Amino acid sequence: MMIRHKNPREVIDRFRHVKFRMGDHKAFLWCRSLNKAQVHLYSSIDEGLCRALMVRPVRDIREALEGIGKRHSGPPRIAVMPKANSSYIKFRTN
């Protein structure tokens, strides 16, 4: 599902308009998250696979954080998740 579409919105729209297939729901949930946040991935995963997963590959964490800070006019909200595949995060809006 991820490699057949160019962006998270396409994945979400496709999921909502086709018959349910096992596994596609994971792409739907992932892309729903990507609509809310940019994801930068520091990993040994191949850069091409990172792009297929619609995340930004990161080679240097410090450099990535500095780049994120430069793209925002105020302090960005950042979550560092060492075990992201087994974590659930909920943000409060205050």
PyMOL Python script that loads the backbone (N, CA, C, O; Angstrom):
from pymol import cmd

cmd.read_pdbstr("""\
ATOM      1  N   MET A   1       0.833  -1.189   0.000  1.00  0.00           N
ATOM      2  CA  MET A   1       0.000   0.000   0.000  1.00  0.00           C
ATOM      3  C   MET A   1       0.877   1.252   0.000  1.00  0.00           C
ATOM      4  O   MET A   1       0.576   2.217  -0.703  1.00  0.00           O
ATOM      5  N   MET A   2       1.947   1.245   0.773  1.00  0.00           N
ATOM      6  CA  MET A   2       2.795   2.434   0.887  1.00  0.00           C
ATOM      7  C   MET A   2       3.524   2.744  -0.421  1.00  0.00           C
ATOM      8  O   MET A   2       3.602   3.905  -0.823  1.00  0.00           O
ATOM      9  N   ILE A   3       4.051   1.728  -1.079  1.00  0.00           N
ATOM     10  CA  ILE A   3       4.848   1.997  -2.281  1.00  0.00           C
ATOM     11  C   ILE A   3       3.988   2.344  -3.490  1.00  0.00           C
ATOM     12  O   ILE A   3       4.505   2.839  -4.491  1.00  0.00           O
ATOM     13  N   ARG A   4       2.700   2.096  -3.414  1.00  0.00           N
ATOM     14  CA  ARG A   4       1.817   2.413  -4.541  1.00  0.00           C
ATOM     15  C   ARG A   4       1.313   3.847  -4.517  1.00  0.00           C
ATOM     16  O   ARG A   4       0.628   4.270  -5.448  1.00  0.00           O
ATOM     17  N   HIS A   5       1.634   4.600  -3.480  1.00  0.00           N
ATOM     18  CA  HIS A   5       1.111   5.956  -3.351  1.00  0.00           C
ATOM     19  C   HIS A   5       2.233   6.935  -3.048  1.00  0.00           C
ATOM     20  O   HIS A   5       3.281   6.554  -2.526  1.00  0.00           O
ATOM     21  N   LYS A   6       2.003   8.199  -3.380  1.00  0.00           N
ATOM     22  CA  LYS A   6       3.037   9.223  -3.257  1.00  0.00           C
ATOM     23  C   LYS A   6       3.053   9.937  -1.920  1.00  0.00           C
ATOM     24  O   LYS A   6       4.077  10.493  -1.525  1.00  0.00           O
ATOM     25  N   ASN A   7       1.921   9.927  -1.217  1.00  0.00           N
ATOM     26  CA  ASN A   7       1.861  10.668   0.040  1.00  0.00           C
ATOM     27  C   ASN A   7       0.810  10.049   0.964  1.00  0.00           C
ATOM     28  O   ASN A   7      -0.008   9.244   0.520  1.00  0.00           O
ATOM     29  N   PRO A   8       0.831  10.419   2.236  1.00  0.00           N
ATOM     30  CA  PRO A   8      -0.104   9.828   3.204  1.00  0.00           C
ATOM     31  C   PRO A   8      -1.576  10.023   2.832  1.00  0.00           C
ATOM     32  O   PRO A   8      -2.388   9.120   3.036  1.00  0.00           O
ATOM     33  N   ARG A   9      -1.925  11.184   2.291  1.00  0.00           N
ATOM     34  CA  ARG A   9      -3.329  11.448   1.933  1.00  0.00           C
ATOM     35  C   ARG A   9      -3.830  10.442   0.904  1.00  0.00           C
ATOM     36  O   ARG A   9      -4.969   9.984   0.999  1.00  0.00           O
ATOM     37  N   GLU A  10      -3.004  10.089  -0.074  1.00  0.00           N
ATOM     38  CA  GLU A  10      -3.402   9.105  -1.091  1.00  0.00           C
ATOM     39  C   GLU A  10      -3.670   7.743  -0.455  1.00  0.00           C
ATOM     40  O   GLU A  10      -4.634   7.068  -0.814  1.00  0.00           O
ATOM     41  N   VAL A  11      -2.823   7.342   0.483  1.00  0.00           N
ATOM     42  CA  VAL A  11      -3.007   6.047   1.161  1.00  0.00           C
ATOM     43  C   VAL A  11      -4.324   6.048   1.937  1.00  0.00           C
ATOM     44  O   VAL A  11      -5.092   5.088   1.871  1.00  0.00           O
ATOM     45  N   ILE A  12      -4.576   7.118   2.663  1.00  0.00           N
ATOM     46  CA  ILE A  12      -5.803   7.219   3.467  1.00  0.00           C
ATOM     47  C   ILE A  12      -7.035   7.183   2.572  1.00  0.00           C
ATOM     48  O   ILE A  12      -7.991   6.461   2.855  1.00  0.00           O
ATOM     49  N   ASP A  13      -7.014   7.962   1.490  1.00  0.00           N
ATOM     50  CA  ASP A  13      -8.159   7.985   0.574  1.00  0.00           C
ATOM     51  C   ASP A  13      -8.394   6.622  -0.062  1.00  0.00           C
ATOM     52  O   ASP A  13      -9.534   6.172  -0.173  1.00  0.00           O
ATOM     53  N   ARG A  14      -7.330   5.974  -0.473  1.00  0.00           N
ATOM     54  CA  ARG A  14      -7.455   4.649  -1.089  1.00  0.00           C
ATOM     55  C   ARG A  14      -8.045   3.648  -0.101  1.00  0.00           C
ATOM     56  O   ARG A  14      -8.939   2.877  -0.452  1.00  0.00           O
ATOM     57  N   PHE A  15      -7.549   3.660   1.128  1.00  0.00           N
ATOM     58  CA  PHE A  15      -8.032   2.724   2.150  1.00  0.00           C
ATOM     59  C   PHE A  15      -9.532   2.892   2.371  1.00  0.00           C
ATOM     60  O   PHE A  15     -10.252   1.909   2.547  1.00  0.00           O
ATOM     61  N   ARG A  16      -9.989   4.106   2.363  1.00  0.00           N
ATOM     62  CA  ARG A  16     -11.404   4.388   2.630  1.00  0.00           C
ATOM     63  C   ARG A  16     -12.322   4.001   1.477  1.00  0.00           C
ATOM     64  O   ARG A  16     -13.537   3.918   1.659  1.00  0.00           O
ATOM     65  N   HIS A  17     -11.757   3.763   0.288  1.00  0.00           N
ATOM     66  CA  HIS A  17     -12.589   3.495  -0.882  1.00  0.00           C
ATOM     67  C   HIS A  17     -12.443   2.096  -1.473  1.00  0.00           C
ATOM     68  O   HIS A  17     -13.009   1.815  -2.530  1.00  0.00           O
ATOM     69  N   VAL A  18     -11.708   1.230  -0.824  1.00  0.00           N
ATOM     70  CA  VAL A  18     -11.550  -0.130  -1.345  1.00  0.00           C
ATOM     71  C   VAL A  18     -11.956  -1.147  -0.282  1.00  0.00           C
ATOM     72  O   VAL A  18     -12.067  -0.828   0.902  1.00  0.00           O
ATOM     73  N   LYS A  19     -12.172  -2.361  -0.732  1.00  0.00           N
ATOM     74  CA  LYS A  19     -12.509  -3.456   0.176  1.00  0.00           C
ATOM     75  C   LYS A  19     -11.316  -3.719   1.108  1.00  0.00           C
ATOM     76  O   LYS A  19     -10.160  -3.640   0.693  1.00  0.00           O
ATOM     77  N   PHE A  20     -11.618  -4.028   2.354  1.00  0.00           N
ATOM     78  CA  PHE A  20     -10.575  -4.260   3.360  1.00  0.00           C
ATOM     79  C   PHE A  20      -9.656  -5.405   2.950  1.00  0.00           C
ATOM     80  O   PHE A  20     -10.113  -6.466   2.523  1.00  0.00           O
ATOM     81  N   ARG A  21      -8.352  -5.173   3.088  1.00  0.00           N
ATOM     82  CA  ARG A  21      -7.341  -6.215   2.886  1.00  0.00           C
ATOM     83  C   ARG A  21      -6.427  -6.208   4.102  1.00  0.00           C
ATOM     84  O   ARG A  21      -5.998  -5.149   4.560  1.00  0.00           O
ATOM     85  N   MET A  22      -6.136  -7.385   4.617  1.00  0.00           N
ATOM     86  CA  MET A  22      -5.265  -7.511   5.777  1.00  0.00           C
ATOM     87  C   MET A  22      -3.910  -6.858   5.476  1.00  0.00           C
ATOM     88  O   MET A  22      -3.316  -7.094   4.424  1.00  0.00           O
ATOM     89  N   GLY A  23      -3.452  -6.067   6.380  1.00  0.00           N
ATOM     90  CA  GLY A  23      -2.173  -5.381   6.240  1.00  0.00           C
ATOM     91  C   GLY A  23      -2.329  -3.933   5.818  1.00  0.00           C
ATOM     92  O   GLY A  23      -1.575  -3.072   6.272  1.00  0.00           O
ATOM     93  N   ASP A  24      -3.300  -3.648   4.952  1.00  0.00           N
ATOM     94  CA  ASP A  24      -3.493  -2.275   4.495  1.00  0.00           C
ATOM     95  C   ASP A  24      -3.892  -1.345   5.639  1.00  0.00           C
ATOM     96  O   ASP A  24      -3.623  -0.145   5.594  1.00  0.00           O
ATOM     97  N   HIS A  25      -4.528  -1.902   6.651  1.00  0.00           N
ATOM     98  CA  HIS A  25      -4.933  -1.079   7.790  1.00  0.00           C
ATOM     99  C   HIS A  25      -3.721  -0.486   8.511  1.00  0.00           C
ATOM    100  O   HIS A  25      -3.807   0.598   9.088  1.00  0.00           O
ATOM    101  N   LYS A  26      -2.597  -1.198   8.478  1.00  0.00           N
ATOM    102  CA  LYS A  26      -1.386  -0.677   9.120  1.00  0.00           C
ATOM    103  C   LYS A  26      -0.873   0.549   8.363  1.00  0.00           C
ATOM    104  O   LYS A  26      -0.450   1.530   8.974  1.00  0.00           O
ATOM    105  N   ALA A  27      -0.912   0.488   7.039  1.00  0.00           N
ATOM    106  CA  ALA A  27      -0.511   1.643   6.228  1.00  0.00           C
ATOM    107  C   ALA A  27      -1.450   2.815   6.491  1.00  0.00           C
ATOM    108  O   ALA A  27      -1.009   3.961   6.586  1.00  0.00           O
ATOM    109  N   PHE A  28      -2.742   2.527   6.608  1.00  0.00           N
ATOM    110  CA  PHE A  28      -3.732   3.570   6.898  1.00  0.00           C
ATOM    111  C   PHE A  28      -3.415   4.250   8.234  1.00  0.00           C
ATOM    112  O   PHE A  28      -3.364   5.478   8.309  1.00  0.00           O
ATOM    113  N   LEU A  29      -3.206   3.463   9.275  1.00  0.00           N
ATOM    114  CA  LEU A  29      -2.925   4.032  10.593  1.00  0.00           C
ATOM    115  C   LEU A  29      -1.610   4.822  10.593  1.00  0.00           C
ATOM    116  O   LEU A  29      -1.523   5.893  11.194  1.00  0.00           O
ATOM    117  N   TRP A  30      -0.608   4.292   9.925  1.00  0.00           N
ATOM    118  CA  TRP A  30       0.684   4.973   9.839  1.00  0.00           C
ATOM    119  C   TRP A  30       0.523   6.311   9.130  1.00  0.00           C
ATOM    120  O   TRP A  30       1.049   7.327   9.586  1.00  0.00           O
ATOM    121  N   CYS A  31      -0.199   6.313   8.021  1.00  0.00           N
ATOM    122  CA  CYS A  31      -0.361   7.550   7.253  1.00  0.00           C
ATOM    123  C   CYS A  31      -1.235   8.560   7.977  1.00  0.00           C
ATOM    124  O   CYS A  31      -1.070   9.765   7.791  1.00  0.00           O
ATOM    125  N   ARG A  32      -2.145   8.096   8.784  1.00  0.00           N
ATOM    126  CA  ARG A  32      -2.933   9.010   9.608  1.00  0.00           C
ATOM    127  C   ARG A  32      -1.997   9.769  10.558  1.00  0.00           C
ATOM    128  O   ARG A  32      -2.173  10.964  10.794  1.00  0.00           O
ATOM    129  N   SER A  33      -1.011   9.065  11.092  1.00  0.00           N
ATOM    130  CA  SER A  33      -0.016   9.713  11.956  1.00  0.00           C
ATOM    131  C   SER A  33       0.860  10.675  11.164  1.00  0.00           C
ATOM    132  O   SER A  33       1.193  11.759  11.643  1.00  0.00           O
ATOM    133  N   LEU A  34       1.229  10.277   9.956  1.00  0.00           N
ATOM    134  CA  LEU A  34       2.086  11.127   9.127  1.00  0.00           C
ATOM    135  C   LEU A  34       1.392  12.422   8.723  1.00  0.00           C
ATOM    136  O   LEU A  34       2.059  13.408   8.412  1.00  0.00           O
ATOM    137  N   ASN A  35       0.081  12.432   8.725  1.00  0.00           N
ATOM    138  CA  ASN A  35      -0.651  13.666   8.439  1.00  0.00           C
ATOM    139  C   ASN A  35      -0.527  14.664   9.575  1.00  0.00           C
ATOM    140  O   ASN A  35      -0.751  15.859   9.382  1.00  0.00           O
ATOM    141  N   LYS A  36      -0.172  14.184  10.758  1.00  0.00           N
ATOM    142  CA  LYS A  36      -0.079  15.046  11.927  1.00  0.00           C
ATOM    143  C   LYS A  36       1.353  15.459  12.265  1.00  0.00           C
ATOM    144  O   LYS A  36       1.566  16.446  12.968  1.00  0.00           O
ATOM    145  N   ALA A  37       2.323  14.713  11.770  1.00  0.00           N
ATOM    146  CA  ALA A  37       3.707  14.987  12.160  1.00  0.00           C
ATOM    147  C   ALA A  37       4.677  14.539  11.072  1.00  0.00           C
ATOM    148  O   ALA A  37       4.412  13.600  10.321  1.00  0.00           O
ATOM    149  N   GLN A  38       5.795  15.229  11.011  1.00  0.00           N
ATOM    150  CA  GLN A  38       6.890  14.768  10.161  1.00  0.00           C
ATOM    151  C   GLN A  38       7.657  13.725  10.958  1.00  0.00           C
ATOM    152  O   GLN A  38       7.898  13.902  12.152  1.00  0.00           O
ATOM    153  N   VAL A  39       8.035  12.648  10.304  1.00  0.00           N
ATOM    154  CA  VAL A  39       8.781  11.598  10.987  1.00  0.00           C
ATOM    155  C   VAL A  39      10.165  11.502  10.361  1.00  0.00           C
ATOM    156  O   VAL A  39      10.316  11.338   9.150  1.00  0.00           O
ATOM    157  N   HIS A  40      11.164  11.609  11.220  1.00  0.00           N
ATOM    158  CA  HIS A  40      12.558  11.451  10.824  1.00  0.00           C
ATOM    159  C   HIS A  40      13.025  10.147  11.454  1.00  0.00           C
ATOM    160  O   HIS A  40      12.824   9.932  12.650  1.00  0.00           O
ATOM    161  N   LEU A  41      13.639   9.285  10.675  1.00  0.00           N
ATOM    162  CA  LEU A  41      14.023   7.969  11.165  1.00  0.00           C
ATOM    163  C   LEU A  41      15.533   7.793  11.160  1.00  0.00           C
ATOM    164  O   LEU A  41      16.183   7.835  10.115  1.00  0.00           O
ATOM    165  N   TYR A  42      16.071   7.594  12.358  1.00  0.00           N
ATOM    166  CA  TYR A  42      17.491   7.269  12.510  1.00  0.00           C
ATOM    167  C   TYR A  42      17.559   5.756  12.650  1.00  0.00           C
ATOM    168  O   TYR A  42      17.176   5.197  13.678  1.00  0.00           O
ATOM    169  N   SER A  43      18.047   5.107  11.612  1.00  0.00           N
ATOM    170  CA  SER A  43      18.009   3.643  11.574  1.00  0.00           C
ATOM    171  C   SER A  43      18.990   3.122  10.543  1.00  0.00           C
ATOM    172  O   SER A  43      19.499   3.875   9.713  1.00  0.00           O
ATOM    173  N   SER A  44      19.246   1.835  10.605  1.00  0.00           N
ATOM    174  CA  SER A  44      20.075   1.197   9.575  1.00  0.00           C
ATOM    175  C   SER A  44      19.226   0.790   8.370  1.00  0.00           C
ATOM    176  O   SER A  44      19.741   0.210   7.414  1.00  0.00           O
ATOM    177  N   ILE A  45      17.934   1.090   8.414  1.00  0.00           N
ATOM    178  CA  ILE A  45      17.048   0.771   7.298  1.00  0.00           C
ATOM    179  C   ILE A  45      17.506   1.530   6.058  1.00  0.00           C
ATOM    180  O   ILE A  45      17.898   2.694   6.146  1.00  0.00           O
ATOM    181  N   ASP A  46      17.456   0.880   4.923  1.00  0.00           N
ATOM    182  CA  ASP A  46      17.842   1.463   3.647  1.00  0.00           C
ATOM    183  C   ASP A  46      17.078   2.762   3.379  1.00  0.00           C
ATOM    184  O   ASP A  46      15.883   2.863   3.656  1.00  0.00           O
ATOM    185  N   GLU A  47      17.780   3.739   2.842  1.00  0.00           N
ATOM    186  CA  GLU A  47      17.185   5.046   2.574  1.00  0.00           C
ATOM    187  C   GLU A  47      15.972   4.940   1.635  1.00  0.00           C
ATOM    188  O   GLU A  47      14.994   5.666   1.812  1.00  0.00           O
ATOM    189  N   GLY A  48      16.026   4.063   0.662  1.00  0.00           N
ATOM    190  CA  GLY A  48      14.899   3.875  -0.250  1.00  0.00           C
ATOM    191  C   GLY A  48      13.668   3.358   0.473  1.00  0.00           C
ATOM    192  O   GLY A  48      12.552   3.790   0.182  1.00  0.00           O
ATOM    193  N   LEU A  49      13.855   2.444   1.409  1.00  0.00           N
ATOM    194  CA  LEU A  49      12.733   1.928   2.183  1.00  0.00           C
ATOM    195  C   LEU A  49      12.167   3.028   3.079  1.00  0.00           C
ATOM    196  O   LEU A  49      10.951   3.125   3.245  1.00  0.00           O
ATOM    197  N   CYS A  50      13.032   3.853   3.655  1.00  0.00           N
ATOM    198  CA  CYS A  50      12.557   4.985   4.464  1.00  0.00           C
ATOM    199  C   CYS A  50      11.638   5.869   3.633  1.00  0.00           C
ATOM    200  O   CYS A  50      10.574   6.282   4.094  1.00  0.00           O
ATOM    201  N   ARG A  51      12.049   6.151   2.428  1.00  0.00           N
ATOM    202  CA  ARG A  51      11.235   7.017   1.569  1.00  0.00           C
ATOM    203  C   ARG A  51       9.923   6.331   1.188  1.00  0.00           C
ATOM    204  O   ARG A  51       8.891   6.995   1.089  1.00  0.00           O
ATOM    205  N   ALA A  52       9.948   5.018   0.975  1.00  0.00           N
ATOM    206  CA  ALA A  52       8.719   4.276   0.695  1.00  0.00           C
ATOM    207  C   ALA A  52       7.775   4.333   1.889  1.00  0.00           C
ATOM    208  O   ALA A  52       6.556   4.331   1.719  1.00  0.00           O
ATOM    209  N   LEU A  53       8.331   4.382   3.088  1.00  0.00           N
ATOM    210  CA  LEU A  53       7.528   4.495   4.312  1.00  0.00           C
ATOM    211  C   LEU A  53       7.133   5.944   4.592  1.00  0.00           C
ATOM    212  O   LEU A  53       6.471   6.240   5.586  1.00  0.00           O
ATOM    213  N   MET A  54       7.550   6.835   3.703  1.00  0.00           N
ATOM    214  CA  MET A  54       7.214   8.256   3.761  1.00  0.00           C
ATOM    215  C   MET A  54       7.794   8.958   4.987  1.00  0.00           C
ATOM    216  O   MET A  54       7.178   9.860   5.554  1.00  0.00           O
ATOM    217  N   VAL A  55       8.995   8.525   5.384  1.00  0.00           N
ATOM    218  CA  VAL A  55       9.715   9.179   6.475  1.00  0.00           C
ATOM    219  C   VAL A  55      11.031   9.724   5.940  1.00  0.00           C
ATOM    220  O   VAL A  55      11.509   9.310   4.885  1.00  0.00           O
ATOM    221  N   ARG A  56      11.598  10.647   6.676  1.00  0.00           N
ATOM    222  CA  ARG A  56      12.880  11.232   6.283  1.00  0.00           C
ATOM    223  C   ARG A  56      14.005  10.460   6.956  1.00  0.00           C
ATOM    224  O   ARG A  56      14.074  10.411   8.184  1.00  0.00           O
ATOM    225  N   PRO A  57      14.886   9.858   6.167  1.00  0.00           N
ATOM    226  CA  PRO A  57      16.013   9.158   6.790  1.00  0.00           C
ATOM    227  C   PRO A  57      16.992  10.152   7.410  1.00  0.00           C
ATOM    228  O   PRO A  57      17.232  11.230   6.866  1.00  0.00           O
ATOM    229  N   VAL A  58      17.548   9.773   8.550  1.00  0.00           N
ATOM    230  CA  VAL A  58      18.479  10.622   9.291  1.00  0.00           C
ATOM    231  C   VAL A  58      19.771   9.847   9.506  1.00  0.00           C
ATOM    232  O   VAL A  58      19.751   8.706   9.968  1.00  0.00           O
ATOM    233  N   ARG A  59      20.879  10.466   9.174  1.00  0.00           N
ATOM    234  CA  ARG A  59      22.179   9.828   9.394  1.00  0.00           C
ATOM    235  C   ARG A  59      22.848  10.334  10.669  1.00  0.00           C
ATOM    236  O   ARG A  59      23.650   9.629  11.282  1.00  0.00           O
ATOM    237  N   ASP A  60      22.512  11.556  11.059  1.00  0.00           N
ATOM    238  CA  ASP A  60      23.112  12.177  12.237  1.00  0.00           C
ATOM    239  C   ASP A  60      21.999  12.873  13.023  1.00  0.00           C
ATOM    240  O   ASP A  60      21.367  13.797  12.512  1.00  0.00           O
ATOM    241  N   ILE A  61      21.761  12.440  14.242  1.00  0.00           N
ATOM    242  CA  ILE A  61      20.649  12.961  15.031  1.00  0.00           C
ATOM    243  C   ILE A  61      20.819  14.446  15.330  1.00  0.00           C
ATOM    244  O   ILE A  61      19.868  15.217  15.195  1.00  0.00           O
ATOM    245  N   ARG A  62      21.993  14.847  15.727  1.00  0.00           N
ATOM    246  CA  ARG A  62      22.227  16.266  16.049  1.00  0.00           C
ATOM    247  C   ARG A  62      21.947  17.141  14.833  1.00  0.00           C
ATOM    248  O   ARG A  62      21.283  18.172  14.941  1.00  0.00           O
ATOM    249  N   GLU A  63      22.445  16.732  13.698  1.00  0.00           N
ATOM    250  CA  GLU A  63      22.232  17.481  12.462  1.00  0.00           C
ATOM    251  C   GLU A  63      20.739  17.564  12.123  1.00  0.00           C
ATOM    252  O   GLU A  63      20.250  18.613  11.704  1.00  0.00           O
ATOM    253  N   ALA A  64      20.027  16.460  12.306  1.00  0.00           N
ATOM    254  CA  ALA A  64      18.582  16.438  12.033  1.00  0.00           C
ATOM    255  C   ALA A  64      17.840  17.394  12.955  1.00  0.00           C
ATOM    256  O   ALA A  64      16.968  18.135  12.501  1.00  0.00           O
ATOM    257  N   LEU A  65      18.171  17.389  14.239  1.00  0.00           N
ATOM    258  CA  LEU A  65      17.512  18.281  15.190  1.00  0.00           C
ATOM    259  C   LEU A  65      17.793  19.745  14.875  1.00  0.00           C
ATOM    260  O   LEU A  65      16.904  20.589  14.991  1.00  0.00           O
ATOM    261  N   GLU A  66      19.018  20.044  14.479  1.00  0.00           N
ATOM    262  CA  GLU A  66      19.353  21.418  14.102  1.00  0.00           C
ATOM    263  C   GLU A  66      18.552  21.837  12.868  1.00  0.00           C
ATOM    264  O   GLU A  66      18.059  22.963  12.800  1.00  0.00           O
ATOM    265  N   GLY A  67      18.424  20.939  11.901  1.00  0.00           N
ATOM    266  CA  GLY A  67      17.656  21.233  10.695  1.00  0.00           C
ATOM    267  C   GLY A  67      16.184  21.450  10.992  1.00  0.00           C
ATOM    268  O   GLY A  67      15.553  22.338  10.417  1.00  0.00           O
ATOM    269  N   ILE A  68      15.637  20.645  11.885  1.00  0.00           N
ATOM    270  CA  ILE A  68      14.234  20.801  12.277  1.00  0.00           C
ATOM    271  C   ILE A  68      14.039  22.158  12.940  1.00  0.00           C
ATOM    272  O   ILE A  68      13.066  22.856  12.652  1.00  0.00           O
ATOM    273  N   GLY A  69      14.954  22.535  13.822  1.00  0.00           N
ATOM    274  CA  GLY A  69      14.866  23.826  14.505  1.00  0.00           C
ATOM    275  C   GLY A  69      14.915  25.001  13.540  1.00  0.00           C
ATOM    276  O   GLY A  69      14.244  26.010  13.760  1.00  0.00           O
ATOM    277  N   LYS A  70      15.693  24.885  12.487  1.00  0.00           N
ATOM    278  CA  LYS A  70      15.815  25.976  11.508  1.00  0.00           C
ATOM    279  C   LYS A  70      14.547  26.143  10.675  1.00  0.00           C
ATOM    280  O   LYS A  70      14.281  27.235  10.170  1.00  0.00           O
ATOM    281  N   ARG A  71      13.764  25.081  10.524  1.00  0.00           N
ATOM    282  CA  ARG A  71      12.562  25.146   9.693  1.00  0.00           C
ATOM    283  C   ARG A  71      11.347  25.688  10.435  1.00  0.00           C
ATOM    284  O   ARG A  71      10.289  25.863   9.831  1.00  0.00           O
ATOM    285  N   HIS A  72      11.476  25.956  11.722  1.00  0.00           N
ATOM    286  CA  HIS A  72      10.343  26.442  12.519  1.00  0.00           C
ATOM    287  C   HIS A  72      10.655  27.815  13.083  1.00  0.00           C
ATOM    288  O   HIS A  72      11.781  28.095  13.495  1.00  0.00           O
ATOM    289  N   SER A  73       9.637  28.667  13.093  1.00  0.00           N
ATOM    290  CA  SER A  73       9.846  30.019  13.627  1.00  0.00           C
ATOM    291  C   SER A  73       9.923  30.012  15.156  1.00  0.00           C
ATOM    292  O   SER A  73      10.619  30.836  15.748  1.00  0.00           O
ATOM    293  N   GLY A  74       9.212  29.085  15.789  1.00  0.00           N
ATOM    294  CA  GLY A  74       9.264  28.941  17.244  1.00  0.00           C
ATOM    295  C   GLY A  74       9.853  27.589  17.582  1.00  0.00           C
ATOM    296  O   GLY A  74      10.283  26.854  16.693  1.00  0.00           O
ATOM    297  N   PRO A  75       9.875  27.256  18.857  1.00  0.00           N
ATOM    298  CA  PRO A  75      10.415  25.952  19.232  1.00  0.00           C
ATOM    299  C   PRO A  75       9.505  24.819  18.729  1.00  0.00           C
ATOM    300  O   PRO A  75       8.309  24.823  19.021  1.00  0.00           O
ATOM    301  N   PRO A  76      10.044  23.868  17.992  1.00  0.00           N
ATOM    302  CA  PRO A  76       9.232  22.758  17.496  1.00  0.00           C
ATOM    303  C   PRO A  76       8.928  21.763  18.607  1.00  0.00           C
ATOM    304  O   PRO A  76       9.684  21.639  19.570  1.00  0.00           O
ATOM    305  N   ARG A  77       7.820  21.060  18.462  1.00  0.00           N
ATOM    306  CA  ARG A  77       7.511  19.958  19.386  1.00  0.00           C
ATOM    307  C   ARG A  77       8.157  18.705  18.810  1.00  0.00           C
ATOM    308  O   ARG A  77       7.869  18.305  17.682  1.00  0.00           O
ATOM    309  N   ILE A  78       9.026  18.098  19.595  1.00  0.00           N
ATOM    310  CA  ILE A  78       9.794  16.938  19.129  1.00  0.00           C
ATOM    311  C   ILE A  78       9.624  15.801  20.120  1.00  0.00           C
ATOM    312  O   ILE A  78       9.676  16.006  21.333  1.00  0.00           O
ATOM    313  N   ALA A  79       9.422  14.605  19.595  1.00  0.00           N
ATOM    314  CA  ALA A  79       9.394  13.403  20.427  1.00  0.00           C
ATOM    315  C   ALA A  79      10.491  12.478  19.928  1.00  0.00           C
ATOM    316  O   ALA A  79      10.544  12.157  18.740  1.00  0.00           O
ATOM    317  N   VAL A  80      11.351  12.055  20.812  1.00  0.00           N
ATOM    318  CA  VAL A  80      12.389  11.084  20.489  1.00  0.00           C
ATOM    319  C   VAL A  80      11.910   9.758  21.055  1.00  0.00           C
ATOM    320  O   VAL A  80      11.673   9.634  22.257  1.00  0.00           O
ATOM    321  N   MET A  81      11.770   8.772  20.185  1.00  0.00           N
ATOM    322  CA  MET A  81      11.175   7.493  20.592  1.00  0.00           C
ATOM    323  C   MET A  81      12.133   6.345  20.271  1.00  0.00           C
ATOM    324  O   MET A  81      12.102   5.806  19.164  1.00  0.00           O
ATOM    325  N   PRO A  82      12.981   5.969  21.227  1.00  0.00           N
ATOM    326  CA  PRO A  82      13.959   4.909  20.982  1.00  0.00           C
ATOM    327  C   PRO A  82      13.327   3.563  20.612  1.00  0.00           C
ATOM    328  O   PRO A  82      13.935   2.787  19.874  1.00  0.00           O
ATOM    329  N   LYS A  83      12.160   3.280  21.093  1.00  0.00           N
ATOM    330  CA  LYS A  83      11.487   2.009  20.787  1.00  0.00           C
ATOM    331  C   LYS A  83      10.126   2.318  20.161  1.00  0.00           C
ATOM    332  O   LYS A  83       9.082   1.892  20.655  1.00  0.00           O
ATOM    333  N   ALA A  84      10.170   3.066  19.071  1.00  0.00           N
ATOM    334  CA  ALA A  84       8.944   3.596  18.467  1.00  0.00           C
ATOM    335  C   ALA A  84       7.969   2.509  18.033  1.00  0.00           C
ATOM    336  O   ALA A  84       6.756   2.710  18.106  1.00  0.00           O
ATOM    337  N   ASN A  85       8.467   1.376  17.589  1.00  0.00           N
ATOM    338  CA  ASN A  85       7.541   0.336  17.114  1.00  0.00           C
ATOM    339  C   ASN A  85       6.779  -0.333  18.251  1.00  0.00           C
ATOM    340  O   ASN A  85       5.837  -1.085  18.001  1.00  0.00           O
ATOM    341  N   SER A  86       7.169  -0.075  19.485  1.00  0.00           N
ATOM    342  CA  SER A  86       6.427  -0.660  20.603  1.00  0.00           C
ATOM    343  C   SER A  86       5.958   0.429  21.577  1.00  0.00           C
ATOM    344  O   SER A  86       5.753   0.176  22.764  1.00  0.00           O
ATOM    345  N   SER A  87       5.796   1.637  21.047  1.00  0.00           N
ATOM    346  CA  SER A  87       5.381   2.767  21.869  1.00  0.00           C
ATOM    347  C   SER A  87       4.078   3.353  21.354  1.00  0.00           C
ATOM    348  O   SER A  87       3.758   3.271  20.169  1.00  0.00           O
ATOM    349  N   TYR A  88       3.348   3.937  22.266  1.00  0.00           N
ATOM    350  CA  TYR A  88       2.152   4.697  21.902  1.00  0.00           C
ATOM    351  C   TYR A  88       2.292   6.046  22.563  1.00  0.00           C
ATOM    352  O   TYR A  88       2.566   6.135  23.759  1.00  0.00           O
ATOM    353  N   ILE A  89       2.107   7.090  21.793  1.00  0.00           N
ATOM    354  CA  ILE A  89       2.267   8.429  22.349  1.00  0.00           C
ATOM    355  C   ILE A  89       0.988   9.212  22.090  1.00  0.00           C
ATOM    356  O   ILE A  89       0.395   9.131  21.014  1.00  0.00           O
ATOM    357  N   LYS A  90       0.583   9.964  23.091  1.00  0.00           N
ATOM    358  CA  LYS A  90      -0.596  10.811  22.958  1.00  0.00           C
ATOM    359  C   LYS A  90      -0.192  12.207  23.415  1.00  0.00           C
ATOM    360  O   LYS A  90       0.302  12.391  24.527  1.00  0.00           O
ATOM    361  N   PHE A  91      -0.408  13.178  22.550  1.00  0.00           N
ATOM    362  CA  PHE A  91      -0.067  14.552  22.857  1.00  0.00           C
ATOM    363  C   PHE A  91      -1.285  15.256  23.438  1.00  0.00           C
ATOM    364  O   PHE A  91      -2.412  15.074  22.978  1.00  0.00           O
ATOM    365  N   ARG A  92      -1.030  16.050  24.444  1.00  0.00           N
ATOM    366  CA  ARG A  92      -2.083  16.896  24.990  1.00  0.00           C
ATOM    367  C   ARG A  92      -1.979  18.259  24.326  1.00  0.00           C
ATOM    368  O   ARG A  92      -0.880  18.736  24.044  1.00  0.00           O
ATOM    369  N   THR A  93      -3.100  18.875  24.080  1.00  0.00           N
ATOM    370  CA  THR A  93      -3.097  20.218  23.553  1.00  0.00           C
ATOM    371  C   THR A  93      -3.515  21.156  24.672  1.00  0.00           C
ATOM    372  O   THR A  93      -4.631  21.080  25.185  1.00  0.00           O
ATOM    373  N   ASN A  94      -2.614  22.025  25.034  1.00  0.00           N
ATOM    374  CA  ASN A  94      -2.877  23.000  26.111  1.00  0.00           C
ATOM    375  C   ASN A  94      -2.811  24.399  25.554  1.00  0.00           C
ATOM    376  O   ASN A  94      -3.001  25.367  26.290  1.00  0.00           O
TER     377      ASN A  94
END
""", "prot")
cmd.dss("prot")
cmd.show_as("cartoon", "prot")
cmd.util.cbc("prot")
cmd.orient("prot")
